[in-house]
Amino acid sequence: MTALLDPALLAFRPLVAADFPALHVWFNAPHARRWFGKKGPTLESVVEEFGGYLAGSEPINSFIVSYEAQAIGLLQWQRMGDFPDVMRGYEVTDPDVVNIDVLIGEANFAHRGLGPPMILRFLREIVFADPRFVTCIIDPESENAAAIRAYGKAGFTFVRTVIDPEDGTTPLHLMELRGT
């Protein structure tokens, strides 16, 4: 078994354009591609999507996660009220519920015990620091057993199965966490 890593050595900083090449590599990494690289993201598509986030064209807040100053992943959050179609599809009624996306992109940092404490620190230090936000949902694909286990360890509980609004077919395992 690979040794667990110390979550106290994690840090978060806002995404910048210089991070786009790393995102491209991470989305296409063998351990992440099934969940993040279905469309085979090119560097150009990463720049287009995440450049839009940085420009403010979509209200998605992206952060790089580092471990001992090495960038290892991406955390994003968005307020559900800013995405009313998704909110309806997920049957969320409070517009101030947030949704997060999690990727530990560097393979040698995945499955090393960082996920649950990383998520909890991110929520506490970044998202729930704003008193409007007290509930977070997360929506792994129903087949992503490793992510579902990690989110359960962080305290998320199953709410319901929903269909991915992006493709209209993929079942998602909607989970919720209230406050940290």
Buried (B, 14 or more C-beta within 10 A) or exposed (E): EEEEBEBEEBBBEEBEEEBBEBBBBBBBBEBBBEBBBEEEBEBEEBBEBBEEBBEEEBEBBBBBBBBEEEBBBBBBBBBBBBBEEBBEBBEBEEEBBBBBBBBBBBEEBBBBBBBBBBBBBBBEEBBBEEEEBBBBBBBBBBEBEEBBEBBEBBBBEEBEEBEBBEEEEBEBBBBBBEEB
